[in-house]
Amino acid sequence: MMLNTPTHFWNKYRTSPTMLVPNSLYACLRRLLPRRALLAVLLLATVVQQQTSAHIEAEAVRQAGERLAQWQGEHFHDMGPFRALPPTREKWYNRKPYHELNWKNTVFYIGLYEFSQVSENREDHINWLTEIGKRNAWNLDKRLYHADDHAAGQLYTKLYSQTPDSAMIAPAREQLDKILQNPSTASLQFIRGSGQPCLERWSWCDALFMSPPVWARIAQITGDQKYLDFMHSEYRTTYDLLWDKEEQLFFRDTRFFEQREANGEKVFWSRGNGWVIAGLALMLPDLPEDWEHRQFYETLFLEMAATCKRIQRPSGTWSAGLLGGEAAYPVTEISGTSLITFALAWGVQTGRLHLDDFRPTIVRAWQAIDRAITPEGMVGNIQPIGFKPGYAFPDFTETFGSGTALAAAASVYKLCASQKGGTLWYAEPQTYARYIPERKDDFAWENDVIAFRAYGPSLREGTENSGIDCWLKRVPYPIVDKWYKLAESGQSYHKDHGEGLDNYHTGASAGCGGTAIWLNGKREPLETYTEQRLIRSTQEETVFELSYERKIGEDTYGETKTIRIEMGQRLFSVDSKFTINGQPAANLPIAIGLTTHDGKGSTFFSRTDGWIACWENIGGSDLGTAVKVEPKLIDDIQIIESPEPDESHILIIAKTDADGRLSYRAGYGWEKAEAIMTRNDWEVLLSR
């Protein structure tokens, strides 16, 4: 049965004029390599892809969903070439189209409906889904008790909520009433096979996605408590049997109680647990706020969310066998990952989960899903139809896989869109540095505890010079790119939005560790930097150069700073080389300084240990800044008090060596970062 959706709708987001061809490199490898070697190649590819960028943007998420919706719509009745079939196919696996009410398709409808709520093509999607219901007379699938056959009711009740028509839900309600009139009392001990009595009950955890949301929704629509009472009774029976209190995960069914992974852990299926937590996210909005059993489901959602956060892989995915490890499951699996991502993003969006706790989990997860969606819009790495952990490959997909990824796209989009600038930020803690041409040639650098910037050529005619500005951060992940980008959309980094701020005034001062030539008892800074060069940047260490130059009198002075910032360190290191008229400036007096902000900060120092420091309260929180030099290099320590703005400092005066070189360290400790809370804390750290 072909749908009458206009061709131009599904073609709107086409990125290639040709039909999707399965990954040609993968297809070639699959023919040429033994299975074990192929898995090794795929594992390497997975590792290469694990680096997480700093953010995900709402519009990019939506466009990925649009491509996916279009591709699956185009191939809805021609899925044979793309089916996720296992290498050894049992006879019940085939490439024939599924019936429109089969659960593989109804999961796609559920996901497409969720995505339609954020899609640019909402009306087209809703019309397409409505045609599905009309063509099937709003019936559920044929088996009375089987949970999978109830899933279409989720679509019908959602559509009903938009355009109430009793015909949309009448068949579903009639089927549920028949179950209530003659409820099954079959055992939940799972026996595989069509027609087994255990399938009349929710004896496998997938069922908790397929059926309970329909019962909850019908109860909400009709106001009849009997549907909710039955749902809860059956749900609790399944929970009591399959929930593992120790691991806080669901066994897929009773067959897995004694099974173990190769590493000795219990066997918990990613997609199975994904079904459960996604089902909770779909069902919880329909449970009455004052219902006596609501808290059971709220608590279960939080417990599963915490477990999922804890066991996520570095790649952002979840192993097909959740506790089996990457050695046993080296390949990405996306359907389980998508279901979990949908639920977690929903949990944050609705306030059940804290954004700061789950931000990295969701960003990594969506980026893994996004990598699995081809430019044409097919989502790969979908494990074949099954009942236990298994393998998935890039050219495997299923309609239900598209549905899970669309649901994730919808949920992640809403979360991103709720953030300032439509962007959800997170990156792994790391060192980082970048030239910022979009902000007057700033050069910024950071690690997990400190961040700074230097001023560039665009500000050379202003009051700024070689001073170093502190960006006060209190989160371990990189903020430089985020703050600059958000500033473009109107969010000032001079205000603390939860990650820190720049309220440290530098202006014409030395800031935190800026240098100047010391001539005639006066600082002579070398203006802003003229050139910058990134030397290397890794997670643990970033190294770069900033070059300065200024003509003072008849001589041209130059400085090349090689700055190194390392993870976990509150001081960055500087190796400077000074020149006069292009030649090494030996024995040149240099002033390395800290602004005291016009004398507002209190200064202290230890010549014995080779450091100067300033402690001050800025914007209601305490800040310590410092410079450290080899004690033997210090010629003098001076405290300059001046009525002129930006001229009050504490300075170390030290001479360059025979090659014009001088090394030092500088940095800060901020009370709001909760590591350096007092002046004494700062002094103890500097004296180590």
PAVEXKOL-413033 format. One line per 5 residues: for each residue x, y, z of C-alpha. Coordinates in nm, 2 decimals. Example, Ala and Ser with C-alpha at 12.3 -4.5 7.8 and 13.67 -1.06 7.14 Angstrom:
BEGIN
1.23:-0.45:0.78; 1.37:-0.11:0.71
//
This chain:
BEGIN
0.00:0.00:0.00; 0.17:0.32:-0.12; 0.11:0.64:0.06; -0.01:0.94:-0.12; 0.24:1.18:0.02
0.35:1.43:-0.25; 0.69:1.34:-0.40; 0.82:1.70:-0.35; 0.79:1.66:0.03; 1.02:1.36:0.06
1.26:1.52:-0.20; 1.29:1.85:-0.01; 1.59:1.75:0.18; 1.76:1.52:-0.08; 2.13:1.57:-0.08
2.21:1.33:-0.36; 2.02:1.27:-0.69; 2.09:0.90:-0.66; 1.94:0.63:-0.44; 2.15:0.56:-0.13
2.43:0.32:-0.20; 2.55:0.13:0.11; 2.89:0.24:0.24; 3.11:0.12:-0.04; 3.43:0.09:0.16
3.25:-0.11:0.43; 3.09:-0.33:0.16; 3.43:-0.40:0.01; 3.59:-0.48:0.35; 3.30:-0.71:0.43
3.37:-0.91:0.12; 3.75:-0.92:0.16; 3.81:-0.95:0.53; 3.74:-1.23:0.78; 3.48:-1.13:1.04
3.73:-1.09:1.32; 3.95:-0.87:1.11; 3.65:-0.67:1.00; 3.55:-0.61:1.36; 3.90:-0.48:1.43
3.88:-0.23:1.15; 3.54:-0.11:1.27; 3.66:-0.08:1.63; 3.95:0.14:1.51; 3.70:0.36:1.32
3.50:0.39:1.64; 3.80:0.49:1.84; 3.90:0.75:1.58; 3.55:0.90:1.60; 3.53:0.93:1.98
3.67:1.29:2.00; 3.38:1.51:2.12; 3.34:1.86:1.99; 3.24:2.14:2.22; 2.87:2.17:2.13
2.56:2.07:1.94; 2.33:2.32:1.77; 1.96:2.29:1.76; 1.93:2.37:1.39; 2.19:2.11:1.30
2.00:1.85:1.50; 1.68:1.94:1.33; 1.84:1.92:0.98; 1.98:1.57:1.06; 1.62:1.47:1.16
1.48:1.62:0.84; 1.72:1.41:0.63; 1.64:1.10:0.82; 1.26:1.15:0.80; 1.29:1.21:0.43
1.51:0.91:0.36; 1.29:0.67:0.56; 0.97:0.81:0.40; 1.12:0.76:0.05; 1.21:0.40:0.13
0.92:0.31:0.36; 0.78:0.05:0.12; 1.12:-0.05:-0.02; 1.32:-0.14:0.28; 1.44:-0.48:0.16
1.79:-0.37:0.04; 1.85:-0.19:0.36; 1.72:-0.43:0.62; 1.93:-0.51:0.92; 1.96:-0.88:0.87
2.20:-1.10:1.07; 2.48:-1.28:0.89; 2.32:-1.62:0.97; 1.95:-1.57:0.88; 1.68:-1.78:1.04
1.39:-1.84:0.81; 1.17:-1.59:0.99; 1.40:-1.31:0.87; 1.31:-1.19:0.53; 1.31:-0.88:0.31
0.94:-0.85:0.26; 0.77:-0.52:0.36; 0.63:-0.52:0.71; 0.25:-0.48:0.76; 0.18:-0.11:0.84
0.07:-0.20:1.19; 0.38:-0.42:1.27; 0.57:-0.29:1.57; 0.88:-0.22:1.35; 0.68:0.04:1.16
0.48:0.17:1.46; 0.80:0.26:1.64; 0.89:0.47:1.33; 0.55:0.64:1.35; 0.61:0.72:1.72
0.95:0.87:1.65; 0.82:1.06:1.34; 0.54:1.20:1.55; 0.78:1.32:1.81; 1.00:1.48:1.54
0.70:1.64:1.37; 0.66:1.86:1.67; 0.99:2.04:1.59; 1.00:1.98:1.21; 0.98:2.24:0.94
0.74:2.00:0.77; 0.52:1.93:1.06; 0.19:1.94:0.87; 0.32:1.70:0.60; 0.44:1.45:0.87
0.11:1.47:1.05; -0.09:1.42:0.73; 0.13:1.12:0.64; 0.08:0.97:0.98; -0.30:1.04:0.98
-0.32:0.85:0.65; -0.17:0.55:0.82; -0.44:0.56:1.08; -0.72:0.61:0.83; -0.61:0.34:0.59
-0.60:0.09:0.88; -0.93:0.21:1.03; -0.75:0.32:1.34; -0.71:-0.05:1.44; -0.43:-0.19:1.65
-0.25:-0.49:1.51; -0.43:-0.83:1.52; -0.31:-1.00:1.84; -0.53:-0.91:2.13; -0.28:-0.94:2.42
0.06:-0.90:2.25; 0.22:-0.57:2.37; 0.39:-0.51:2.03; 0.05:-0.50:1.86; -0.06:-0.22:2.09
0.21:0.03:1.99; 0.00:0.18:1.71; -0.22:0.31:1.98; 0.05:0.56:2.08; 0.02:0.72:1.74
-0.35:0.73:1.74; -0.38:0.88:2.09; -0.12:1.15:2.00; -0.31:1.24:1.68; -0.63:1.25:1.88
-0.48:1.50:2.12; -0.44:1.74:1.82; -0.77:1.68:1.64; -1.00:1.50:1.88; -1.21:1.24:1.69
-1.35:0.95:1.89; -1.31:0.73:1.58; -0.93:0.76:1.62; -0.92:0.58:1.96; -1.24:0.37:1.96
-1.08:0.05:1.83; -0.79:0.08:2.07; -1.02:0.14:2.36; -1.23:-0.16:2.26; -0.93:-0.38:2.25
-0.81:-0.27:2.59; -1.17:-0.33:2.73; -1.15:-0.69:2.59; -0.83:-0.75:2.78; -0.99:-0.60:3.10
-1.29:-0.83:3.06; -1.06:-1.14:3.03; -0.71:-1.06:3.16; -0.45:-1.32:3.09; -0.31:-1.51:3.39
-0.02:-1.67:3.20; 0.32:-1.71:3.36; 0.58:-1.46:3.28; 0.85:-1.73:3.25; 0.96:-1.66:2.90
0.94:-1.93:2.64; 1.03:-1.83:2.29; 0.79:-1.90:2.01; 0.49:-1.76:1.84; 0.17:-1.81:2.04
0.34:-1.89:2.37; 0.11:-1.79:2.66; 0.39:-1.57:2.82; 0.35:-1.33:2.53; 0.00:-1.25:2.65
0.17:-1.07:2.95; 0.45:-0.81:2.95; 0.70:-1.09:3.00; 0.99:-0.92:2.81; 1.11:-0.57:2.89
1.05:-0.43:2.54; 0.68:-0.46:2.61; 0.71:-0.18:2.87; 0.76:0.06:2.57; 0.50:-0.09:2.34
0.19:-0.11:2.56; 0.19:0.08:2.89; 0.19:0.43:2.73; -0.13:0.34:2.54; -0.30:0.24:2.86
-0.19:0.56:3.04; -0.29:0.77:2.74; -0.64:0.61:2.72; -0.68:0.66:3.09; -0.59:1.03:3.06
-0.82:1.09:2.76; -1.12:0.91:2.91; -1.06:0.99:3.27; -1.13:0.62:3.35; -0.91:0.49:3.63
-0.95:0.12:3.53; -0.70:0.15:3.25; -0.44:0.30:3.48; -0.50:0.04:3.75; -0.45:-0.24:3.50
-0.14:-0.09:3.36; 0.02:-0.04:3.70; -0.06:-0.40:3.81; 0.09:-0.55:3.50; 0.39:-0.31:3.50
0.47:-0.39:3.86; 0.45:-0.76:3.80; 0.71:-0.72:3.52; 0.92:-0.49:3.73; 0.93:-0.73:4.02
1.04:-1.01:3.80; 1.29:-0.85:3.56; 1.43:-0.55:3.75; 1.78:-0.61:3.89; 1.81:-0.40:4.20
2.18:-0.43:4.22; 2.26:-0.31:3.87; 1.94:-0.10:3.84; 1.87:-0.24:3.49; 1.61:-0.47:3.34
1.68:-0.82:3.22; 1.53:-0.87:2.88; 1.34:-1.17:3.00; 1.37:-1.46:3.24; 1.61:-1.65:3.02
1.89:-1.41:3.10; 1.89:-1.44:3.48; 2.19:-1.68:3.48; 2.36:-1.57:3.16; 2.69:-1.38:3.18
2.90:-1.17:2.95; 3.25:-1.27:2.86; 3.38:-1.04:3.14; 3.16:-1.21:3.40; 2.90:-0.93:3.41
2.52:-0.99:3.39; 2.36:-0.96:3.05; 2.15:-0.65:3.00; 2.05:-0.56:2.65; 2.10:-0.19:2.55
1.79:-0.17:2.33; 1.58:-0.36:2.58; 1.66:-0.11:2.86; 1.63:0.17:2.60; 1.27:0.06:2.54
1.19:0.08:2.91; 1.34:0.43:2.98; 1.20:0.57:2.66; 0.86:0.42:2.74; 0.87:0.60:3.08
0.95:0.93:2.91; 0.65:0.88:2.68; 0.42:0.77:2.96; 0.50:1.00:3.26; 0.34:1.31:3.11
0.00:1.12:3.11; 0.01:1.00:3.47; -0.20:1.21:3.71; 0.00:1.43:3.93; -0.19:1.32:4.24
-0.19:0.95:4.15; -0.06:0.74:4.44; 0.17:0.53:4.22; 0.32:0.81:4.01; 0.63:0.83:4.23
0.72:0.47:4.15; 0.76:0.56:3.78; 0.94:0.89:3.86; 1.19:0.71:4.08; 1.24:0.43:3.83
1.32:0.68:3.56; 1.58:0.86:3.78; 1.74:0.53:3.87; 1.77:0.42:3.51; 1.89:0.76:3.40
2.17:0.75:3.66; 2.27:0.40:3.55; 2.28:0.50:3.19; 2.49:0.80:3.26; 2.74:0.59:3.46
2.79:0.32:3.19; 2.80:0.53:2.87; 3.10:0.45:2.65; 3.35:0.72:2.57; 3.22:0.72:2.21
2.88:0.84:2.34; 2.71:0.51:2.27; 2.60:0.23:2.50; 2.73:-0.12:2.44; 2.47:-0.36:2.30
2.54:-0.56:2.61; 2.54:-0.27:2.86; 2.79:-0.42:3.10; 2.98:-0.64:2.85; 3.25:-0.38:2.76
3.39:-0.26:2.43; 3.60:-0.57:2.39; 3.29:-0.79:2.36; 3.09:-0.52:2.17; 3.34:-0.32:1.96
3.09:-0.18:1.71; 2.86:0.11:1.76; 2.49:0.03:1.81; 2.25:0.32:1.76; 1.89:0.20:1.83
1.95:0.15:2.20; 2.16:0.46:2.22; 1.89:0.66:2.05; 1.62:0.54:2.29; 1.83:0.63:2.59
1.93:0.97:2.45; 1.56:1.05:2.38; 1.48:0.98:2.74; 1.77:1.16:2.90; 1.72:1.47:2.69
1.35:1.47:2.78; 1.44:1.42:3.15; 1.67:1.73:3.14; 1.42:1.93:2.95; 1.14:1.86:3.19
1.35:1.93:3.50; 1.38:1.58:3.62; 1.75:1.56:3.55; 2.00:1.83:3.61; 2.15:1.98:3.29
2.50:2.01:3.43; 2.50:1.64:3.54; 2.38:1.51:3.20; 2.51:1.77:2.96; 2.82:1.57:2.86
2.62:1.24:2.83; 2.36:1.39:2.60; 2.61:1.58:2.38; 2.83:1.27:2.33; 2.53:1.05:2.27
2.38:1.28:2.00; 2.71:1.32:1.83; 2.74:0.94:1.81; 2.38:0.92:1.66; 2.46:1.20:1.41
2.77:1.02:1.29; 2.56:0.72:1.21; 2.32:0.92:0.98; 2.46:0.93:0.63; 2.45:1.24:0.41
2.15:1.08:0.23; 1.97:1.04:0.56; 1.99:0.67:0.64; 2.07:0.59:1.00; 2.31:0.29:1.02
2.45:0.07:1.29; 2.10:-0.06:1.38; 2.12:-0.40:1.54; 1.89:-0.65:1.36; 1.56:-0.76:1.51
1.65:-0.96:1.81; 1.61:-1.02:2.18; 1.97:-1.00:2.31; 2.29:-0.80:2.26; 2.43:-0.84:1.91
2.63:-0.67:1.63; 2.54:-0.38:1.41; 2.72:-0.25:1.10; 2.71:0.08:0.91; 2.49:-0.04:0.63
2.23:-0.20:0.86; 1.91:-0.01:0.93; 1.54:-0.07:1.02; 1.23:0.14:1.02; 1.22:0.11:1.40
1.59:0.24:1.41; 1.48:0.54:1.21; 1.20:0.59:1.47; 1.43:0.58:1.77; 1.68:0.82:1.61
1.40:1.06:1.51; 1.27:1.06:1.87; 1.62:1.14:1.99; 1.65:1.42:1.74; 1.32:1.57:1.86
1.42:1.55:2.23; 1.77:1.68:2.18; 1.65:1.96:1.95; 1.41:2.08:2.22; 1.68:2.08:2.48
1.93:2.27:2.25; 1.66:2.52:2.15; 1.60:2.60:2.52; 1.96:2.71:2.56; 2.09:3.05:2.49
2.18:3.08:2.12; 2.01:2.74:2.05; 2.34:2.56:2.14; 2.41:2.29:2.40; 2.77:2.31:2.50
3.00:2.05:2.63; 3.35:1.93:2.56; 3.58:1.69:2.74; 3.82:1.87:2.98; 4.13:1.96:2.79
4.38:2.23:2.72; 4.30:2.46:2.44; 4.41:2.78:2.27; 4.29:2.97:1.97; 4.33:3.29:1.78
4.00:3.48:1.79; 3.97:3.70:1.47; 3.60:3.75:1.53; 3.68:3.94:1.86; 3.94:4.20:1.76
4.23:3.94:1.73; 4.22:3.82:2.09; 4.42:3.51:2.16; 4.27:3.29:2.43; 4.39:2.98:2.62
4.26:2.76:2.89; 4.28:2.43:3.08; 4.03:2.27:3.31; 4.08:2.53:3.59; 4.20:2.86:3.44
4.15:3.06:3.12; 4.31:3.38:2.98; 4.33:3.60:2.68; 4.58:3.84:2.53; 4.50:4.14:2.31
4.59:4.15:1.94; 4.66:4.39:1.65; 4.31:4.52:1.62; 4.34:4.69:1.96; 4.69:4.83:1.91
4.57:5.19:1.88; 4.37:5.16:2.20; 4.47:5.16:2.56; 4.52:4.78:2.58; 4.88:4.65:2.56
5.06:4.33:2.66; 4.85:4.27:2.97; 4.70:3.93:3.02; 4.33:3.91:3.10; 4.18:3.65:3.34
3.87:3.47:3.24; 3.74:3.32:3.56; 3.60:2.98:3.50; 3.44:2.73:3.74; 3.37:2.43:3.51
3.62:2.18:3.39; 3.53:2.18:3.02; 3.64:2.44:2.77; 3.45:2.77:2.77; 3.66:2.99:2.54
3.47:2.91:2.21; 3.14:2.90:2.39; 3.17:3.24:2.55; 3.28:3.41:2.23; 3.00:3.25:2.03
2.74:3.33:2.29; 2.86:3.69:2.29; 2.78:3.71:1.92; 2.42:3.62:2.01; 2.40:3.88:2.28
2.50:3.69:2.60; 2.78:3.88:2.77; 3.07:3.69:2.92; 3.10:3.97:3.16; 2.81:3.81:3.35
2.82:3.48:3.52; 2.57:3.24:3.36; 2.68:2.94:3.57; 3.03:2.87:3.43; 3.22:3.18:3.53
3.28:3.52:3.37; 3.53:3.79:3.27; 3.50:4.06:3.54; 3.87:4.10:3.57; 3.97:4.44:3.43
4.30:4.45:3.25; 4.29:4.76:3.03; 4.64:4.92:3.01; 4.77:4.73:3.31; 4.99:4.41:3.32
4.68:4.21:3.42; 4.79:3.87:3.54; 5.16:3.82:3.43; 5.20:4.08:3.16; 5.55:4.19:3.09
5.71:4.53:3.02; 6.06:4.67:2.97; 6.18:4.83:3.29; 6.33:5.16:3.18; 6.42:5.45:3.41
6.20:5.30:3.69; 5.90:5.27:3.47; 5.70:5.00:3.29; 5.72:5.02:2.91; 5.49:4.75:2.78
5.54:4.64:2.41; 5.18:4.71:2.31; 4.95:4.43:2.19; 5.09:4.12:2.02; 5.17:4.14:1.65
5.19:3.77:1.56; 5.06:3.45:1.70; 5.14:3.08:1.63; 4.99:2.76:1.77; 5.27:2.51:1.81
5.08:2.21:1.94; 4.76:2.13:2.13; 4.67:1.80:2.30; 4.43:1.72:2.58; 4.71:1.74:2.83
4.92:2.03:2.70; 4.89:2.33:2.46; 5.19:2.54:2.35; 5.18:2.86:2.14; 5.37:3.18:2.07
5.28:3.55:2.09; 5.52:3.81:1.95; 5.54:4.17:2.06; 5.73:4.47:1.92; 5.75:4.84:2.00
5.99:5.12:1.92; 6.10:5.31:2.23; 6.32:5.61:2.16; 6.57:5.50:1.89; 6.55:5.13:1.97
6.30:4.86:1.86; 6.23:4.61:2.14; 6.08:4.27:2.07; 5.95:3.98:2.28; 5.84:3.63:2.18
5.65:3.46:2.45; 5.63:3.08:2.43; 5.33:3.00:2.65; 5.26:2.65:2.78; 4.94:2.55:2.97
4.89:2.20:3.12; 4.59:2.02:3.26; 4.52:2.07:3.62; 4.78:2.35:3.67; 4.67:2.69:3.81
4.97:2.86:3.66; 5.07:2.87:3.30; 5.44:2.89:3.21; 5.61:3.15:2.99; 5.95:3.13:2.82
6.02:3.48:2.68; 6.30:3.59:2.44; 6.37:3.96:2.43; 6.55:4.15:2.15; 6.68:4.50:2.08
6.69:4.59:1.72; 6.66:4.22:1.63; 6.95:4.11:1.85; 6.93:3.92:2.18; 6.88:4.16:2.47
7.11:4.04:2.74; 7.08:4.16:3.10; 6.76:4.36:3.00; 6.55:4.45:3.31; 6.20:4.32:3.27
5.90:4.40:3.49; 5.65:4.11:3.53; 5.34:4.24:3.69; 5.00:4.19:3.86; 4.75:4.47:3.86
4.62:4.56:4.20; 4.31:4.73:4.03; 4.40:5.08:4.14; 4.51:4.96:4.48; 4.20:4.77:4.57
4.38:4.44:4.60; 4.61:4.35:4.89; 4.96:4.24:4.79; 5.20:3.99:4.94; 5.51:3.81:4.83
5.79:3.57:4.91; 6.13:3.65:4.76; 6.26:3.33:4.91; 6.01:3.12:4.72; 6.01:3.35:4.42
5.65:3.48:4.39; 5.43:3.78:4.42; 5.06:3.78:4.47; 4.75:3.99:4.49; 4.43:3.90:4.68
4.11:4.09:4.61; 3.74:4.08:4.61; 3.59:4.13:4.26; 3.21:4.12:4.22; 3.15:3.96:4.55
3.40:3.67:4.53; 3.77:3.65:4.62; 4.04:3.61:4.36; 4.41:3.54:4.40; 4.66:3.62:4.12
5.03:3.54:4.11; 5.36:3.54:3.93; 5.64:3.30:4.01; 6.01:3.32:3.90; 6.32:3.14:4.00
6.42:3.32:4.32; 6.78:3.37:4.21; 6.66:3.57:3.91; 6.48:3.84:4.11; 6.65:4.17:4.13
6.37:4.35:4.31; 6.00:4.34:4.40; 5.82:4.67:4.38; 5.47:4.77:4.48; 5.36:5.06:4.26
5.08:5.29:4.39; 4.95:5.54:4.14; 4.65:5.77:4.11; 4.64:5.70:3.74; 4.40:5.42:3.63
4.56:5.08:3.56; 4.91:5.19:3.68; 4.90:5.03:4.03; 5.09:4.70:4.04; 5.31:4.46:4.23
5.61:4.38:4.01; 5.90:4.13:3.99; 6.20:4.30:3.83; 6.44:4.04:3.68; 6.70:4.05:3.41
6.72:3.84:3.09; 7.01:3.60:3.05; 7.29:3.62:2.79; 7.05:3.51:2.51; 6.78:3.75:2.61
6.56:3.49:2.78; 6.35:3.49:3.09; 6.10:3.24:3.22; 5.82:3.27:3.47; 5.47:3.13:3.56
5.15:3.32:3.62; 4.79:3.23:3.70; 4.50:3.26:3.94; 4.28:3.09:4.20; 3.91:3.19:4.22
3.69:3.13:4.52; 3.39:3.04:4.31; 3.58:2.75:4.15; 3.59:2.61:4.51; 3.95:2.50:4.51
4.12:2.82:4.64; 3.89:2.96:4.90; 4.11:3.19:5.11; 4.43:3.40:5.08; 4.60:3.13:5.29
4.50:2.86:5.04; 4.66:3.07:4.77; 4.98:3.13:4.97; 5.02:2.76:5.05; 4.98:2.66:4.68
5.24:2.92:4.57; 5.49:2.81:4.84; 5.50:2.45:4.73
//
